[in-house]
């Protein structure tokens, strides 16, 4: 899948790929690579940290 103008570095086109280490996006123009698993894990960690806190408890 290609995401047009999605590269944060050069505003180039990002292509979703997979290798033995997992899924990632790679910019066709500049070669920037972003792991997709790390993004998913970071989102789930942020949600999990909030879930453990009691109502009214400060961060």
C-alpha distance matrix in Angstrom:
0.0 3.8 6.7 9.7 12.9 12.0 13.8 17.2 19.0 18.5 16.4 13.9 10.2 8.3 5.7 5.4 8.0 11.1 14.7 18.2 18.3 15.3 11.8 11.1 9.3 10.7 11.8 11.9 15.3 17.2 15.7 15.9 14.5 14.4 14.8 13.2 16.3 18.7 17.4 17.7 21.1 22.4 21.8 23.7 26.4 27.0 27.4 29.6 31.9 32.7 33.4 36.1 38.1 40.9 41.2 43.0 42.5 41.4 38.5
3.8 0.0 3.8 6.1 9.3 9.0 10.9 14.5 16.1 15.2 12.9 10.4 6.6 5.6 4.5 6.4 9.6 13.2 16.6 20.2 19.9 17.2 13.6 11.9 9.0 9.5 9.3 9.3 12.2 14.5 13.7 14.0 13.5 13.7 15.2 14.1 17.7 19.4 17.8 18.8 22.2 22.9 22.4 24.8 27.3 27.5 28.2 30.7 32.6 33.3 34.4 37.2 38.8 41.6 41.8 43.3 42.7 41.4 38.4
6.7 3.8 0.0 3.8 6.5 5.7 8.5 11.7 14.0 13.2 10.4 8.8 5.7 5.1 6.4 8.1 11.8 15.2 18.6 22.0 21.1 18.3 14.5 12.4 9.1 10.0 9.3 10.2 12.4 14.2 14.0 13.4 13.2 12.9 14.7 13.6 17.3 18.4 16.2 17.6 21.1 21.1 20.5 23.2 25.6 25.3 26.2 28.9 30.5 31.0 32.4 35.2 36.5 39.4 39.3 40.6 40.1 38.6 35.7
9.7 6.1 3.8 0.0 3.8 5.5 8.2 11.4 13.2 11.6 8.3 6.8 4.4 6.4 8.6 11.3 14.7 18.4 21.5 25.1 24.2 21.6 17.9 15.4 11.8 11.7 9.7 10.0 11.1 13.5 14.2 14.1 14.9 15.1 17.5 16.8 20.6 21.3 19.1 20.8 24.2 23.9 23.3 26.2 28.4 27.9 28.9 31.8 33.2 33.5 35.1 38.0 39.0 41.8 41.6 42.5 42.2 40.4 37.6
12.9 9.3 6.5 3.8 0.0 3.8 5.9 8.5 10.1 8.3 4.7 4.6 4.7 7.2 10.5 13.2 16.5 20.1 22.9 26.3 25.0 22.7 19.2 16.2 12.5 11.9 9.2 10.2 10.1 11.8 13.3 12.7 14.2 14.6 17.6 17.3 21.1 21.2 18.9 21.2 24.3 23.4 23.0 26.3 28.1 27.2 28.6 31.6 32.6 32.9 34.9 37.6 38.4 41.2 40.9 41.6 41.1 39.1 36.2
12.0 9.0 5.7 5.5 3.8 0.0 3.8 6.3 8.9 8.6 5.7 6.1 5.7 5.9 9.4 11.3 14.6 17.9 20.7 23.9 22.2 19.8 16.4 13.3 9.9 10.1 8.3 10.5 11.1 11.9 12.5 11.0 11.8 11.4 14.2 13.8 17.6 17.5 15.1 17.5 20.5 19.6 19.3 22.6 24.3 23.5 25.0 27.9 28.9 29.3 31.3 33.9 34.8 37.7 37.6 38.4 37.7 35.8 32.8
13.8 10.9 8.5 8.2 5.9 3.8 0.0 3.8 5.5 5.8 4.5 5.1 6.2 6.0 9.7 11.7 14.5 17.5 19.8 22.8 21.0 19.2 16.1 12.6 9.2 8.4 6.2 9.1 9.0 8.7 9.5 7.6 9.2 9.5 13.0 13.6 17.3 16.7 14.9 17.8 20.4 19.3 19.7 23.1 24.3 23.7 25.7 28.3 29.0 29.8 32.0 34.3 35.2 38.4 38.5 39.1 38.1 35.9 32.8
17.2 14.5 11.7 11.4 8.5 6.3 3.8 0.0 3.8 6.1 5.8 8.1 9.9 9.6 13.2 14.7 17.3 19.9 21.9 24.6 22.3 20.7 17.9 14.4 11.5 11.2 9.4 12.5 11.8 10.6 11.5 8.8 10.5 10.1 13.6 14.5 17.7 16.3 14.4 17.7 19.9 18.1 18.7 22.3 23.0 22.1 24.4 27.0 27.2 28.0 30.5 32.7 33.3 36.4 36.5 36.8 35.7 33.3 30.1
19.0 16.1 14.0 13.2 10.1 8.9 5.5 3.8 0.0 3.8 6.0 7.9 10.7 10.8 14.3 16.2 18.3 20.9 22.5 25.1 22.9 21.9 19.4 15.7 12.8 11.4 9.0 11.7 10.1 8.1 9.8 7.5 10.3 11.2 15.0 16.6 19.7 18.3 17.0 20.5 22.3 20.6 21.7 25.2 25.6 24.9 27.4 29.9 29.9 30.9 33.5 35.5 36.0 39.3 39.5 39.6 38.4 35.8 32.5
18.5 15.2 13.2 11.6 8.3 8.6 5.8 6.1 3.8 0.0 3.8 5.3 8.9 10.4 13.8 16.6 18.8 21.9 23.6 26.6 24.8 23.6 20.9 17.2 13.9 11.9 8.6 10.2 7.8 6.9 9.7 8.9 12.1 13.6 17.4 18.8 22.2 21.2 19.8 23.1 25.2 23.8 24.6 28.0 28.8 28.0 30.4 33.0 33.2 34.0 36.6 38.7 39.3 42.4 42.5 42.7 41.6 39.1 35.9
16.4 12.9 10.4 8.3 4.7 5.7 4.5 5.8 6.0 3.8 0.0 3.8 6.9 8.9 12.6 15.3 18.2 21.5 23.8 26.9 25.3 23.5 20.4 16.9 13.3 12.0 8.8 10.3 8.9 9.3 11.6 10.7 13.1 13.9 17.5 18.1 21.7 21.1 19.1 22.0 24.6 23.3 23.5 27.0 28.1 27.2 29.2 32.0 32.5 33.0 35.4 37.8 38.4 41.4 41.2 41.6 40.8 38.4 35.4
13.9 10.4 8.8 6.8 4.6 6.1 5.1 8.1 7.9 5.3 3.8 0.0 3.8 6.5 9.9 13.1 15.7 19.2 21.5 24.9 23.7 22.0 18.8 15.4 11.7 9.8 6.3 6.8 5.7 7.4 9.5 9.6 12.0 13.4 16.8 17.5 21.3 21.2 19.6 22.3 25.0 24.2 24.6 27.8 29.2 28.7 30.5 33.2 34.0 34.7 36.8 39.3 40.2 43.2 43.3 43.9 43.0 40.8 37.7
10.2 6.6 5.7 4.4 4.7 5.7 6.2 9.9 10.7 8.9 6.9 3.8 0.0 3.8 6.6 10.0 12.9 16.6 19.2 22.7 21.9 19.9 16.5 13.4 9.7 8.3 5.6 5.8 6.9 9.2 10.0 10.3 11.6 12.8 15.6 15.8 19.6 20.2 18.6 20.8 23.8 23.5 23.6 26.6 28.4 28.1 29.6 32.2 33.4 34.2 35.9 38.5 39.7 42.7 42.8 43.7 43.0 41.1 38.0
8.3 5.6 5.1 6.4 7.2 5.9 6.0 9.6 10.8 10.4 8.9 6.5 3.8 0.0 3.8 6.6 9.5 13.1 15.8 19.3 18.2 16.1 12.7 9.6 5.9 5.3 4.3 6.0 8.4 9.7 9.0 8.6 8.7 9.5 12.0 12.1 15.9 16.6 15.3 17.4 20.3 20.3 20.6 23.4 25.2 25.3 26.8 29.2 30.5 31.5 33.1 35.6 37.0 40.1 40.5 41.6 40.7 38.9 35.7
5.7 4.5 6.4 8.6 10.5 9.4 9.7 13.2 14.3 13.8 12.6 9.9 6.6 3.8 0.0 3.8 6.4 10.1 13.0 16.7 16.3 14.1 10.7 8.4 5.4 5.3 6.2 6.7 10.2 11.7 10.0 10.4 9.5 10.3 11.9 11.7 15.3 16.8 15.9 17.4 20.4 21.1 21.4 23.7 25.8 26.4 27.6 29.7 31.4 32.6 33.8 36.2 38.0 41.1 41.7 43.0 42.1 40.6 37.4
5.4 6.4 8.1 11.3 13.2 11.3 11.7 14.7 16.2 16.6 15.3 13.1 10.0 6.6 3.8 0.0 3.8 7.2 10.6 14.0 13.5 10.8 7.2 5.8 4.3 6.4 8.9 10.1 13.6 14.5 12.1 11.8 9.6 9.4 9.7 8.9 12.1 14.3 13.6 14.6 17.5 18.7 19.0 20.9 23.1 24.1 25.0 26.9 28.9 30.2 31.1 33.5 35.5 38.6 39.4 41.0 40.0 38.8 35.6
8.0 9.6 11.8 14.7 16.5 14.6 14.5 17.3 18.3 18.8 18.2 15.7 12.9 9.5 6.4 3.8 0.0 3.8 7.0 10.6 10.7 8.5 5.8 5.4 5.9 7.2 10.5 11.3 14.9 15.4 12.4 12.5 9.8 10.2 9.7 9.6 12.0 14.5 14.8 15.6 17.9 19.7 20.5 21.9 23.9 25.4 26.4 27.8 29.9 31.6 32.3 34.4 36.7 39.9 41.0 42.7 41.5 40.3 37.0
11.1 13.2 15.2 18.4 20.1 17.9 17.5 19.9 20.9 21.9 21.5 19.2 16.6 13.1 10.1 7.2 3.8 0.0 3.8 7.1 7.6 5.5 4.3 6.1 8.5 10.1 13.7 14.7 18.2 18.2 14.8 14.7 11.5 11.4 9.7 9.6 10.8 13.7 14.8 15.1 16.9 19.2 20.2 21.0 22.9 24.9 25.9 26.8 29.0 31.0 31.4 33.3 35.8 39.1 40.5 42.4 41.0 40.0 36.7
14.7 16.6 18.6 21.5 22.9 20.7 19.8 21.9 22.5 23.6 23.8 21.5 19.2 15.8 13.0 10.6 7.0 3.8 0.0 3.8 5.4 5.5 6.6 8.2 10.9 11.8 15.5 16.4 19.7 19.2 15.5 15.6 12.3 12.7 10.8 11.7 12.1 14.7 16.6 17.0 18.0 20.4 22.1 22.6 24.0 26.4 27.6 28.0 30.1 32.5 32.9 34.3 37.0 40.4 42.1 44.0 42.3 41.3 37.9
18.2 20.2 22.0 25.1 26.3 23.9 22.8 24.6 25.1 26.6 26.9 24.9 22.7 19.3 16.7 14.0 10.6 7.1 3.8 0.0 3.8 5.7 8.6 10.8 14.0 15.1 18.8 20.0 23.1 22.2 18.5 18.2 14.8 14.8 12.3 13.3 12.5 14.9 17.5 17.5 17.8 20.6 22.5 22.5 23.6 26.4 27.6 27.5 29.5 32.2 32.4 33.5 36.4 39.8 41.8 43.8 41.9 41.1 37.6
18.3 19.9 21.1 24.2 25.0 22.2 21.0 22.3 22.9 24.8 25.3 23.7 21.9 18.2 16.3 13.5 10.7 7.6 5.4 3.8 0.0 3.8 7.2 9.0 12.5 14.0 17.7 19.6 22.3 21.1 17.3 16.3 12.7 12.2 9.3 10.6 9.5 11.5 14.3 14.7 14.6 17.1 19.4 19.5 20.3 23.0 24.5 24.4 26.2 29.0 29.4 30.4 33.2 36.7 38.7 40.5 38.5 37.5 34.1
15.3 17.2 18.3 21.6 22.7 19.8 19.2 20.7 21.9 23.6 23.5 22.0 19.9 16.1 14.1 10.8 8.5 5.5 5.5 5.7 3.8 0.0 3.8 6.7 10.4 12.6 16.4 18.4 21.4 20.6 17.1 15.9 12.1 10.9 7.7 7.8 7.0 9.9 12.1 11.9 12.7 15.4 17.0 17.3 18.7 21.2 22.3 22.6 24.7 27.1 27.5 28.9 31.6 35.0 36.7 38.7 37.0 36.1 32.8
11.8 13.6 14.5 17.9 19.2 16.4 16.1 17.9 19.4 20.9 20.4 18.8 16.5 12.7 10.7 7.2 5.8 4.3 6.6 8.6 7.2 3.8 0.0 3.8 7.2 10.0 13.6 15.7 18.8 18.4 15.2 13.9 10.3 8.9 6.3 5.5 6.6 9.6 10.6 10.8 12.6 14.9 15.9 16.8 18.7 20.6 21.7 22.6 24.7 26.7 27.3 29.1 31.6 34.9 36.3 38.1 36.7 35.7 32.4
11.1 11.9 12.4 15.4 16.2 13.3 12.6 14.4 15.7 17.2 16.9 15.4 13.4 9.6 8.4 5.8 5.4 6.1 8.2 10.8 9.0 6.7 3.8 0.0 3.8 6.6 10.1 12.6 15.5 14.8 11.7 10.2 6.7 5.5 4.3 4.9 7.6 9.3 9.9 11.3 13.3 14.7 15.9 17.6 19.2 20.6 22.1 23.4 25.1 27.0 28.1 30.0 32.1 35.5 36.6 38.2 36.7 35.4 32.0
9.3 9.0 9.1 11.8 12.5 9.9 9.2 11.5 12.8 13.9 13.3 11.7 9.7 5.9 5.4 4.3 5.9 8.5 10.9 14.0 12.5 10.4 7.2 3.8 0.0 3.8 6.8 9.5 12.2 12.0 9.5 8.1 5.6 5.2 6.5 7.0 10.5 11.6 11.1 13.1 15.6 16.2 17.1 19.4 21.0 21.9 23.4 25.2 26.8 28.3 29.6 31.8 33.6 36.9 37.7 39.1 37.8 36.3 32.9
10.7 9.5 10.0 11.7 11.9 10.1 8.4 11.2 11.4 11.9 12.0 9.8 8.3 5.3 5.3 6.4 7.2 10.1 11.8 15.1 14.0 12.6 10.0 6.6 3.8 0.0 3.8 6.3 8.9 8.6 5.9 5.6 4.4 6.6 8.9 10.4 13.7 14.4 14.3 16.6 18.8 19.2 20.4 22.8 24.1 24.9 26.8 28.5 29.8 31.4 33.0 35.0 36.7 40.1 40.9 42.0 40.7 38.9 35.5
11.8 9.3 9.3 9.7 9.2 8.3 6.2 9.4 9.0 8.6 8.8 6.3 5.6 4.3 6.2 8.9 10.5 13.7 15.5 18.8 17.7 16.4 13.6 10.1 6.8 3.8 0.0 3.8 5.5 5.7 4.7 5.2 6.6 8.9 12.0 13.4 16.9 17.2 16.5 19.1 21.5 21.4 22.3 25.1 26.4 26.7 28.7 30.8 31.8 33.2 35.0 37.1 38.5 41.8 42.4 43.3 42.1 40.1 36.7
11.9 9.3 10.2 10.0 10.2 10.5 9.1 12.5 11.7 10.2 10.3 6.8 5.8 6.0 6.7 10.1 11.3 14.7 16.4 20.0 19.6 18.4 15.7 12.6 9.5 6.3 3.8 0.0 3.8 6.1 5.8 8.2 9.7 12.4 15.1 16.4 19.9 20.5 20.0 22.3 24.8 24.9 25.8 28.5 29.9 30.3 32.1 34.2 35.4 36.7 38.4 40.6 42.1 45.4 45.9 46.9 45.7 43.8 40.4
15.3 12.2 12.4 11.1 10.1 11.1 9.0 11.8 10.1 7.8 8.9 5.7 6.9 8.4 10.2 13.6 14.9 18.2 19.7 23.1 22.3 21.4 18.8 15.5 12.2 8.9 5.5 3.8 0.0 3.8 6.0 8.4 11.2 14.0 17.3 18.9 22.4 22.4 21.8 24.5 26.9 26.5 27.5 30.4 31.6 31.7 33.7 36.0 36.8 38.1 40.1 42.2 43.4 46.7 47.1 47.8 46.6 44.4 41.1
17.2 14.5 14.2 13.5 11.8 11.9 8.7 10.6 8.1 6.9 9.3 7.4 9.2 9.7 11.7 14.5 15.4 18.2 19.2 22.2 21.1 20.6 18.4 14.8 12.0 8.6 5.7 6.1 3.8 0.0 3.8 5.8 9.2 12.3 15.8 18.0 21.2 20.8 20.5 23.6 25.4 24.8 26.3 29.2 30.0 30.1 32.5 34.6 35.1 36.6 38.7 40.6 41.8 45.2 45.8 46.3 44.9 42.5 39.1
15.7 13.7 14.0 14.2 13.3 12.5 9.5 11.5 9.8 9.7 11.6 9.5 10.0 9.0 10.0 12.1 12.4 14.8 15.5 18.5 17.3 17.1 15.2 11.7 9.5 5.9 4.7 5.8 6.0 3.8 0.0 3.8 6.3 9.9 12.9 15.4 18.4 18.2 18.4 21.3 23.0 22.9 24.5 27.2 27.9 28.5 30.9 32.6 33.4 35.1 37.0 38.8 40.2 43.7 44.6 45.3 43.8 41.6 38.1
15.9 14.0 13.4 14.1 12.7 11.0 7.6 8.8 7.5 8.9 10.7 9.6 10.3 8.6 10.4 11.8 12.5 14.7 15.6 18.2 16.3 15.9 13.9 10.2 8.1 5.6 5.2 8.2 8.4 5.8 3.8 0.0 3.8 6.8 10.3 12.9 15.8 15.1 15.2 18.4 19.9 19.4 21.2 24.0 24.5 25.0 27.4 29.2 29.8 31.5 33.6 35.3 36.6 40.1 40.9 41.6 40.0 37.8 34.3
14.5 13.5 13.2 14.9 14.2 11.8 9.2 10.5 10.3 12.1 13.1 12.0 11.6 8.7 9.5 9.6 9.8 11.5 12.3 14.8 12.7 12.1 10.3 6.7 5.6 4.4 6.6 9.7 11.2 9.2 6.3 3.8 0.0 3.8 6.7 9.5 12.3 11.9 12.4 15.3 16.8 16.8 18.7 21.1 21.8 22.7 25.0 26.5 27.4 29.3 31.1 32.7 34.3 37.9 38.9 39.9 38.2 36.2 32.7
14.4 13.7 12.9 15.1 14.6 11.4 9.5 10.1 11.2 13.6 13.9 13.4 12.8 9.5 10.3 9.4 10.2 11.4 12.7 14.8 12.2 10.9 8.9 5.5 5.2 6.6 8.9 12.4 14.0 12.3 9.9 6.8 3.8 0.0 3.8 6.3 9.1 8.5 8.6 11.6 13.2 13.1 14.8 17.3 18.1 18.9 21.2 22.7 23.7 25.5 27.3 29.0 30.6 34.1 35.2 36.2 34.6 32.8 29.2
14.8 15.2 14.7 17.5 17.6 14.2 13.0 13.6 15.0 17.4 17.5 16.8 15.6 12.0 11.9 9.7 9.7 9.7 10.8 12.3 9.3 7.7 6.3 4.3 6.5 8.9 12.0 15.1 17.3 15.8 12.9 10.3 6.7 3.8 0.0 3.8 5.6 5.7 6.9 9.2 10.4 11.2 13.2 15.0 15.9 17.4 19.3 20.5 21.8 23.9 25.2 26.9 28.9 32.4 33.7 35.0 33.4 31.8 28.3
13.2 14.1 13.6 16.8 17.3 13.8 13.6 14.5 16.6 18.8 18.1 17.5 15.8 12.1 11.7 8.9 9.6 9.6 11.7 13.3 10.6 7.8 5.5 4.9 7.0 10.4 13.4 16.4 18.9 18.0 15.4 12.9 9.5 6.3 3.8 0.0 3.8 5.5 5.3 6.4 8.7 10.1 11.0 12.7 14.4 15.8 17.2 18.6 20.4 22.1 23.2 25.2 27.3 30.6 31.7 33.3 32.0 30.7 27.4
16.3 17.7 17.3 20.6 21.1 17.6 17.3 17.7 19.7 22.2 21.7 21.3 19.6 15.9 15.3 12.1 12.0 10.8 12.1 12.5 9.5 7.0 6.6 7.6 10.5 13.7 16.9 19.9 22.4 21.2 18.4 15.8 12.3 9.1 5.6 3.8 0.0 3.8 5.4 5.1 6.1 8.5 10.0 10.6 12.1 14.3 15.5 16.2 18.2 20.4 21.1 22.7 25.2 28.6 30.1 31.9 30.3 29.3 26.0
18.7 19.4 18.4 21.3 21.2 17.5 16.7 16.3 18.3 21.2 21.1 21.2 20.2 16.6 16.8 14.3 14.5 13.7 14.7 14.9 11.5 9.9 9.6 9.3 11.6 14.4 17.2 20.5 22.4 20.8 18.2 15.1 11.9 8.5 5.7 5.5 3.8 0.0 3.8 5.5 5.1 6.0 8.6 9.9 10.3 12.2 14.3 15.0 16.2 18.6 19.9 21.3 23.4 26.9 28.5 29.9 28.1 26.8 23.3
17.4 17.8 16.2 19.1 18.9 15.1 14.9 14.4 17.0 19.8 19.1 19.6 18.6 15.3 15.9 13.6 14.8 14.8 16.6 17.5 14.3 12.1 10.6 9.9 11.1 14.3 16.5 20.0 21.8 20.5 18.4 15.2 12.4 8.6 6.9 5.3 5.4 3.8 0.0 3.8 5.5 5.2 6.4 8.8 10.0 10.8 12.7 14.3 15.6 17.3 18.8 20.7 22.5 25.9 27.0 28.4 26.9 25.5 22.2
17.7 18.8 17.6 20.8 21.2 17.5 17.8 17.7 20.5 23.1 22.0 22.3 20.8 17.4 17.4 14.6 15.6 15.1 17.0 17.5 14.7 11.9 10.8 11.3 13.1 16.6 19.1 22.3 24.5 23.6 21.3 18.4 15.3 11.6 9.2 6.4 5.1 5.5 3.8 0.0 3.8 5.5 5.3 6.4 8.7 10.1 10.9 12.3 14.5 16.0 16.8 19.0 21.1 24.4 25.5 27.4 26.1 25.3 22.2
21.1 22.2 21.1 24.2 24.3 20.5 20.4 19.9 22.3 25.2 24.6 25.0 23.8 20.3 20.4 17.5 17.9 16.9 18.0 17.8 14.6 12.7 12.6 13.3 15.6 18.8 21.5 24.8 26.9 25.4 23.0 19.9 16.8 13.2 10.4 8.7 6.1 5.1 5.5 3.8 0.0 3.8 5.4 5.1 6.1 8.6 9.9 10.3 12.1 14.5 15.2 16.7 19.1 22.6 24.2 26.0 24.3 23.5 20.3
22.4 22.9 21.1 23.9 23.4 19.6 19.3 18.1 20.6 23.8 23.3 24.2 23.5 20.3 21.1 18.7 19.7 19.2 20.4 20.6 17.1 15.4 14.9 14.7 16.2 19.2 21.4 24.9 26.5 24.8 22.9 19.4 16.8 13.1 11.2 10.1 8.5 6.0 5.2 5.5 3.8 0.0 3.8 5.5 5.1 6.2 8.7 9.8 10.6 12.8 14.4 15.9 17.7 21.2 22.6 24.0 22.2 20.9 17.6
21.8 22.4 20.5 23.3 23.0 19.3 19.7 18.7 21.7 24.6 23.5 24.6 23.6 20.6 21.4 19.0 20.5 20.2 22.1 22.5 19.4 17.0 15.9 15.9 17.1 20.4 22.3 25.8 27.5 26.3 24.5 21.2 18.7 14.8 13.2 11.0 10.0 8.6 6.4 5.3 5.4 3.8 0.0 3.8 5.5 5.2 6.4 8.7 10.1 11.2 12.6 15.0 16.6 19.8 20.7 22.3 21.1 20.1 17.1
23.7 24.8 23.2 26.2 26.3 22.6 23.1 22.3 25.2 28.0 27.0 27.8 26.6 23.4 23.7 20.9 21.9 21.0 22.6 22.5 19.5 17.3 16.8 17.6 19.4 22.8 25.1 28.5 30.4 29.2 27.2 24.0 21.1 17.3 15.0 12.7 10.6 9.9 8.8 6.4 5.1 5.5 3.8 0.0 3.8 5.4 5.1 6.0 8.6 10.1 10.5 12.6 15.0 18.1 19.5 21.6 20.3 20.0 17.2
26.4 27.3 25.6 28.4 28.1 24.3 24.3 23.0 25.6 28.8 28.1 29.2 28.4 25.2 25.8 23.1 23.9 22.9 24.0 23.6 20.3 18.7 18.7 19.2 21.0 24.1 26.4 29.9 31.6 30.0 27.9 24.5 21.8 18.1 15.9 14.4 12.1 10.3 10.0 8.7 6.1 5.1 5.5 3.8 0.0 3.8 5.4 5.0 6.1 8.7 9.8 11.0 13.1 16.7 18.5 20.2 18.3 17.7 14.6
27.0 27.5 25.3 27.9 27.2 23.5 23.7 22.1 24.9 28.0 27.2 28.7 28.1 25.3 26.4 24.1 25.4 24.9 26.4 26.4 23.0 21.2 20.6 20.6 21.9 24.9 26.7 30.3 31.7 30.1 28.5 25.0 22.7 18.9 17.4 15.8 14.3 12.2 10.8 10.1 8.6 6.2 5.2 5.4 3.8 0.0 3.8 5.5 5.3 6.6 8.9 10.6 11.8 15.2 16.4 17.8 16.2 15.2 12.1
27.4 28.2 26.2 28.9 28.6 25.0 25.7 24.4 27.4 30.4 29.2 30.5 29.6 26.8 27.6 25.0 26.4 25.9 27.6 27.6 24.5 22.3 21.7 22.1 23.4 26.8 28.7 32.1 33.7 32.5 30.9 27.4 25.0 21.2 19.3 17.2 15.5 14.3 12.7 10.9 9.9 8.7 6.4 5.1 5.4 3.8 0.0 3.8 5.5 5.4 6.3 9.1 10.6 13.6 14.6 16.6 15.6 15.4 13.1
29.6 30.7 28.9 31.8 31.6 27.9 28.3 27.0 29.9 33.0 32.0 33.2 32.2 29.2 29.7 26.9 27.8 26.8 28.0 27.5 24.4 22.6 22.6 23.4 25.2 28.5 30.8 34.2 36.0 34.6 32.6 29.2 26.5 22.7 20.5 18.6 16.2 15.0 14.3 12.3 10.3 9.8 8.7 6.0 5.0 5.5 3.8 0.0 3.8 5.5 5.1 6.6 9.2 12.4 14.4 16.6 15.1 15.4 13.1
31.9 32.6 30.5 33.2 32.6 28.9 29.0 27.2 29.9 33.2 32.5 34.0 33.4 30.5 31.4 28.9 29.9 29.0 30.1 29.5 26.2 24.7 24.7 25.1 26.8 29.8 31.8 35.4 36.8 35.1 33.4 29.8 27.4 23.7 21.8 20.4 18.2 16.2 15.6 14.5 12.1 10.6 10.1 8.6 6.1 5.3 5.5 3.8 0.0 3.8 5.5 5.7 7.2 10.9 13.0 14.5 12.4 12.2 9.6
32.7 33.3 31.0 33.5 32.9 29.3 29.8 28.0 30.9 34.0 33.0 34.7 34.2 31.5 32.6 30.2 31.6 31.0 32.5 32.2 29.0 27.1 26.7 27.0 28.3 31.4 33.2 36.7 38.1 36.6 35.1 31.5 29.3 25.5 23.9 22.1 20.4 18.6 17.3 16.0 14.5 12.8 11.2 10.1 8.7 6.6 5.4 5.5 3.8 0.0 3.8 5.5 5.6 8.7 9.9 11.6 10.2 10.4 8.5
33.4 34.4 32.4 35.1 34.9 31.3 32.0 30.5 33.5 36.6 35.4 36.8 35.9 33.1 33.8 31.1 32.3 31.4 32.9 32.4 29.4 27.5 27.3 28.1 29.6 33.0 35.0 38.4 40.1 38.7 37.0 33.6 31.1 27.3 25.2 23.2 21.1 19.9 18.8 16.8 15.2 14.4 12.6 10.5 9.8 8.9 6.3 5.1 5.5 3.8 0.0 3.8 5.5 7.9 9.6 12.3 11.4 12.7 11.5
36.1 37.2 35.2 38.0 37.6 33.9 34.3 32.7 35.5 38.7 37.8 39.3 38.5 35.6 36.2 33.5 34.4 33.3 34.3 33.5 30.4 28.9 29.1 30.0 31.8 35.0 37.1 40.6 42.2 40.6 38.8 35.3 32.7 29.0 26.9 25.2 22.7 21.3 20.7 19.0 16.7 15.9 15.0 12.6 11.0 10.6 9.1 6.6 5.7 5.5 3.8 0.0 3.8 6.6 9.6 12.1 10.2 11.8 10.7
38.1 38.8 36.5 39.0 38.4 34.8 35.2 33.3 36.0 39.3 38.4 40.2 39.7 37.0 38.0 35.5 36.7 35.8 37.0 36.4 33.2 31.6 31.6 32.1 33.6 36.7 38.5 42.1 43.4 41.8 40.2 36.6 34.3 30.6 28.9 27.3 25.2 23.4 22.5 21.1 19.1 17.7 16.6 15.0 13.1 11.8 10.6 9.2 7.2 5.6 5.5 3.8 0.0 3.8 6.6 8.5 6.5 8.2 8.0
40.9 41.6 39.4 41.8 41.2 37.7 38.4 36.4 39.3 42.4 41.4 43.2 42.7 40.1 41.1 38.6 39.9 39.1 40.4 39.8 36.7 35.0 34.9 35.5 36.9 40.1 41.8 45.4 46.7 45.2 43.7 40.1 37.9 34.1 32.4 30.6 28.6 26.9 25.9 24.4 22.6 21.2 19.8 18.1 16.7 15.2 13.6 12.4 10.9 8.7 7.9 6.6 3.8 0.0 3.8 6.3 5.5 8.7 10.0
41.2 41.8 39.3 41.6 40.9 37.6 38.5 36.5 39.5 42.5 41.2 43.3 42.8 40.5 41.7 39.4 41.0 40.5 42.1 41.8 38.7 36.7 36.3 36.6 37.7 40.9 42.4 45.9 47.1 45.8 44.6 40.9 38.9 35.2 33.7 31.7 30.1 28.5 27.0 25.5 24.2 22.6 20.7 19.5 18.5 16.4 14.6 14.4 13.0 9.9 9.6 9.6 6.6 3.8 0.0 3.8 5.5 8.7 10.7
43.0 43.3 40.6 42.5 41.6 38.4 39.1 36.8 39.6 42.7 41.6 43.9 43.7 41.6 43.0 41.0 42.7 42.4 44.0 43.8 40.5 38.7 38.1 38.2 39.1 42.0 43.3 46.9 47.8 46.3 45.3 41.6 39.9 36.2 35.0 33.3 31.9 29.9 28.4 27.4 26.0 24.0 22.3 21.6 20.2 17.8 16.6 16.6 14.5 11.6 12.3 12.1 8.5 6.3 3.8 0.0 3.8 6.4 9.5
42.5 42.7 40.1 42.2 41.1 37.7 38.1 35.7 38.4 41.6 40.8 43.0 43.0 40.7 42.1 40.0 41.5 41.0 42.3 41.9 38.5 37.0 36.7 36.7 37.8 40.7 42.1 45.7 46.6 44.9 43.8 40.0 38.2 34.6 33.4 32.0 30.3 28.1 26.9 26.1 24.3 22.2 21.1 20.3 18.3 16.2 15.6 15.1 12.4 10.2 11.4 10.2 6.5 5.5 5.5 3.8 0.0 3.8 6.7
41.4 41.4 38.6 40.4 39.1 35.8 35.9 33.3 35.8 39.1 38.4 40.8 41.1 38.9 40.6 38.8 40.3 40.0 41.3 41.1 37.5 36.1 35.7 35.4 36.3 38.9 40.1 43.8 44.4 42.5 41.6 37.8 36.2 32.8 31.8 30.7 29.3 26.8 25.5 25.3 23.5 20.9 20.1 20.0 17.7 15.2 15.4 15.4 12.2 10.4 12.7 11.8 8.2 8.7 8.7 6.4 3.8 0.0 3.8
38.5 38.4 35.7 37.6 36.2 32.8 32.8 30.1 32.5 35.9 35.4 37.7 38.0 35.7 37.4 35.6 37.0 36.7 37.9 37.6 34.1 32.8 32.4 32.0 32.9 35.5 36.7 40.4 41.1 39.1 38.1 34.3 32.7 29.2 28.3 27.4 26.0 23.3 22.2 22.2 20.3 17.6 17.1 17.2 14.6 12.1 13.1 13.1 9.6 8.5 11.5 10.7 8.0 10.0 10.7 9.5 6.7 3.8 0.0
